[in-house]
Amino acid sequence: EIVIVDPPLQKEEIKGDYLRTHIQRERCCGADEFIKLEAYDLPGSSTEDIIVHVDMDVAFYKPMDHLFDAILYDKDSPEGIRARQMIELERPGEKLPDRIGAFITRDWTQVVPGKWPPGYQAGFLVARRDPSIMKEMVEVIKVGNYTEGWGNNFGWGNKGYAGWVGAMAMQGLVAYYYDHIRPNNAVELNQCLYNHMGVDVMMRGKCRNGKESCEDCMKTKMSDIYNMHHTQCRKPWLCQATGARKGKKEGGGRASALNTDSVNVEHCLQMSREWHLLRSSLESSLYNISKDESIHKGLTGEYRRDVFQGHCNDDGSSHYIHFSAQDETLDRIEEL
């Protein structure tokens, strides 16, 4: 079922002058990004329902039932105990809330080790359906207690949630909310395994998350990853297989290449390959039930077939070959 909703507030409703007059400049979407909060209030019968909210450039590769069970079942029940044992935490051994309300990952890539607190990575949320959370967050936004600046005395509630990309919107708001308004509710997952982006989590030889040692997310095995968020490694349908400093190849424009300052090209290509394998699996399954020969039109690309599986003719988004199938074939997807 598709539910169409409006953002939960308009920027004119924000009382704080700075936030009200600057929020529309925030990436990605200004105040409109707060529409993501509507996920907490999706149609459902109770707070025992589970919501999963992700950006459109996220794909899943392994079941996450243990996260759902950890929310649904009592911590002392056999199901709850088993689910909690399976959770991969950013800080192994960290005490879990008695009643888990949400699972999140943090945007550590924008943090200097030992400095201000990290933001929430706004492309991924697994949570208990709870309309009261949306109402509380909306109220925080309307009050608009956000101070301009960069450091521990600025941002939301003057607590340091400021200065980085997305701070005025979801990335800053949700982190501030779960850390200070409703603590002991959200659980931070291992960023290399959940909402995986394949980014550099080190700075000057130190882990950005403050740990003595940390996993290199640019080396994580594909088979270990639950879901991937195709951001810094670019969208798989952009057909990018070349890397360059600052993400700009010679003769190309902005974001014309994988940015070698923050990602590992080979790892990014592995991520893209996984996505294209998903598309290939769908094409193969549809062909098996329909014998629709037009499906093969989407598989004629020769550029880096080892990565793009026949879906790209050359490097760059203009060379992506779109999915091909007759309308009646697409209507049969529900049969798969």
C-alpha angles and dihedrals in degrees: 000000000000114000117194115207138169124231109281093243143009122239090243088069092063112104098196108091099214096047093044094051098040107033094092090062092059120106134274104013112339115226090344089074088071086077084087087073088070087077088077089059101043114142109283143129103245149344087278089079118099125225125200115193122182138158118258092254093064123103130186124226106167132035116262098196091130089066092052092047092048088058097040102043130064112259092241097048119101090246093048094047092049093047094049091051090058097053114112106215130199085231109034112220094026112148113256124220114260088237113030114214102178147358118221142161126223129234096237093160091082096049129096109220111265095006131098123345121277125253128239115262098239097203097075137048134156110182150149111267103253121159090190090069092056091049092050093048092048089052090052089052093048092052086051099200094173123136124203115243146071120266145046096308098052141068126036110014088346087280100127101267094132147088100049130094111288095013096130092046133042098320093061101029098054094045091050092045097052093041099047115007100042108011124175090039110088125059122212113226129208104279093211093058104032123046085002114196101170093233135149109267095182131087122189090341095308130108111251091218091062096248121136089237133010140183117264103239089199088067102041113133114249090228091061097054121100098192137355129219109205101211118112090022088055129237113302090230091062089076092220115162101153129085132210139164113277088008095277119118122205109285091006133108133240114317091008091135142025108279106244090191090073109016142045110242097213092049091050090051090052088054092049090048091056091054093048090049087057090053091047090052090054092048092049094047092048092048092051092058099035108028085216104168092195088075088074090063088075092056102058099100119119100190112113094332088180087068108022098037094221096312097111134059097191143339114306140045095277088066097058114119110219124226111277127207140123117264093248089053092052089051088063096060089100088065092065 
